[in-house]
Amino acid sequence: MDFLISTVLAIILLYFISSTNAYKSMYKKIKEEKEIIDEEVTKLEALIQRYEKQVKIGTSSLKNNQENLQVARDDLQSLRLENITLKNKINDLQRRNEELFAQVNAII
């Protein structure tokens, strides 16, 4: 009976040792996979931060361009109005000039 118990205990001990080695190797593989995944996550986070910075820079650049375009539009509009006003003044002065020439010719 002792022999049977010791045999069963030996078999259980061998099973425990072999399963321990299997668990150790699985633990090592899982740990390696976790390290690889952590590295990939770190790389992806760095990429995300880089792209976020690029987006912020692009957004600020677009905002500045939009502000510059708005200033240019406002300047162009004011220059058009000034140009129209000057054309009207030129027309008025030409009419006045013609009137004055007509008066001078009438006097002569």
C-alpha positions in Angstrom: 0.0 0.0 0.0 2.9 2.3 0.8 4.4 1.6 -2.5 1.1 2.5 -4.3 0.8 5.8 -2.3 4.4 6.7 -2.9 4.0 5.9 -6.7 0.9 8.1 -6.9 2.7 10.8 -5.0 5.7 10.5 -7.3 3.5 10.7 -10.4 1.7 13.7 -8.9 5.1 15.3 -8.1 6.3 14.7 -11.7 3.1 16.1 -13.0 3.5 19.2 -10.8 7.1 19.7 -11.9 6.3 19.3 -15.6 3.3 21.6 -15.3 5.4 24.1 -13.4 8.0 24.2 -16.3 5.1 24.6 -18.8 3.7 27.5 -16.7 7.1 29.1 -16.4 7.6 28.9 -20.2 4.1 30.3 -20.8 4.8 33.0 -18.3 8.0 34.0 -20.1 6.3 34.0 -23.4 3.4 36.1 -22.1 5.9 38.5 -20.4 7.8 38.9 -23.7 4.5 39.5 -25.6 3.5 42.1 -23.0 6.8 43.9 -23.4 6.5 43.9 -27.1 2.9 45.2 -26.8 4.0 47.9 -24.3 6.7 49.0 -26.8 4.2 49.2 -29.6 1.8 51.2 -27.4 4.6 53.6 -26.5 5.5 54.0 -30.2 1.8 54.6 -31.1 1.4 57.2 -28.3 4.5 59.0 -29.5 3.0 59.0 -33.0 -0.3 60.3 -31.7 1.5 63.1 -29.8 3.5 64.0 -32.9 0.4 64.1 -35.1 -1.5 66.1 -32.5 1.3 68.7 -32.5 1.2 68.8 -36.3 -2.5 69.3 -36.3 -2.2 72.1 -33.7 0.5 73.8 -35.9 -1.6 73.3 -39.0 -4.6 74.7 -37.3 -2.8 77.8 -36.0 -1.3 78.3 -39.5 -4.7 78.1 -41.1 -6.1 80.5 -38.5 -3.3 83.0 -39.2 -3.8 82.6 -43.0 -7.5 83.2 -42.5 -6.9 86.3 -40.5 -4.4 87.6 -43.1 -7.0 86.9 -45.9 -9.6 88.8 -43.9 -7.3 91.8 -43.5 -6.5 91.6 -47.2 -10.2 91.4 -48.1 -11.0 94.4 -45.9 -8.1 96.4 -47.5 -9.2 95.4 -51.0 -12.8 96.5 -50.2 -11.6 99.8 -48.8 -9.4 100.4 -51.8 -12.3 99.6 -54.2 -14.5 102.1 -52.4 -11.7 104.7 -52.6 -11.1 103.9 -56.3 -14.8 104.4 -57.0 -14.8 107.7 -55.1 -11.8 108.9 -57.0 -13.4 107.9 -60.3 -16.5 109.9 -59.4 -14.3 112.9 -58.4 -12.4 112.6 -61.7 -15.7 112.6 -63.6 -17.0 115.6 -61.6 -13.7 117.5 -62.2 -13.8 116.7 -65.9 -17.4 118.0 -66.1 -16.4 121.1 -64.2 -13.4 121.5 -66.5 -15.6 121.2 -69.5 -18.0 123.7 -68.0 -15.2 126.2 -67.3 -13.8 125.8 -70.9 -17.3 126.4 -72.2 -17.6 129.5 -70.1 -14.1 130.7 -71.2 -15.1 130.0 -74.9 -18.4 131.9 -74.3 -16.6 134.8 -72.9 -14.1 134.9 -75.8 
